């Protein structure tokens, strides 16, 4: 150990107090209580972090958080599964290169993201755009967007949660096609009946 590290280590100061103080036992007891409290606080924080991670990983929504440069610093299990990459592989990569399809991501969405973070354009709380899944197919995602801010309240990134609405959208489109066909058939039959009745 170098002097700077050793001189400022808590056990060094406890040993110093123990050696030169007539009340060393009291100070040692106090130091032990302080260290016990610090370790218990660390365990509480670790449990809270693990519980939050569990919540993120069990939700059916995609959760992505990125910095000002668009780099991912948090993505949950659902996002990784849909993209077909591991969490460690996704962290540090630019979301707009990894998630949205190539022409849309860096050419359109990334410049819009930069304008929002600079305050030139208001943040759209809700948006829809596709991402490319592990099979190379596009999945339409409905996104909820929110700023992540620093201690002074300045935006430092974006938190996005998304639901895959691809199947729902396809079902709505199929239903609309059937409705249009039915209306066309009804109009055709009505015209035939009018022709017969005349």
Residue pairs with C-beta under 8 A, 6 or more apart in sequence:
1 9
6 12
10 31
10 35
14 27
14 28
14 31
17 24
17 27
17 28
17 31
18 24
18 27
18 28
21 27
56 63
56 74
56 76
56 77
57 76
57 77
57 78
59 76
59 78
60 78
60 163
61 78
61 161
61 162
61 163
62 75
62 76
62 78
62 79
62 82
62 141
62 160
62 161
62 162
62 163
62 164
63 74
63 75
63 76
63 78
63 79
63 159
63 160
63 161
64 72
64 74
64 75
64 76
64 79
64 95
64 99
64 159
64 160
64 161
64 162
65 72
65 73
65 74
65 75
65 148
65 157
65 158
65 159
65 160
66 72
66 73
66 95
66 157
66 158
66 160
67 73
67 156
67 157
68 117
68 155
68 156
68 157
69 94
70 94
70 95
70 96
70 110
70 113
71 92
71 93
71 94
71 95
72 90
72 91
72 92
72 93
72 94
72 95
72 98
73 91
73 92
73 157
74 91
75 87
75 90
75 91
77 87
79 90
80 86
80 87
80 90
81 134
82 131
82 133
82 134
82 139
82 164
83 90
83 98
83 99
83 131
83 132
83 133
83 134
84 133
84 134
84 135
85 98
85 134
90 98
94 106
94 110
96 105
96 106
96 109
96 110
96 113
97 105
97 106
99 105
99 131
99 132
100 109
100 129
100 130
100 131
100 132
101 130
101 131
101 132
101 138
104 129
104 130
109 129
112 121
113 158
115 121
116 122
116 123
116 124
116 158
117 155
117 157
117 158
119 155
123 145
123 146
123 147
123 158
124 145
125 144
125 145
125 146
126 142
126 143
126 144
126 145
127 142
127 143
127 145
128 140
128 141
128 142
128 143
128 165
129 140
129 141
129 143
130 138
130 139
130 140
130 141
131 138
131 139
131 141
131 162
132 138
132 139
133 139
138 166
139 164
139 166
140 164
140 165
140 166
140 169
141 162
141 163
141 164
141 165
142 162
142 163
142 165
143 160
143 161
143 162
144 160
144 161
144 162
145 158
145 159
145 160
146 158
146 159
146 160
147 155
147 157
147 158
147 159
148 155
148 156
148 157
148 158
148 159
149 155
149 156
150 156
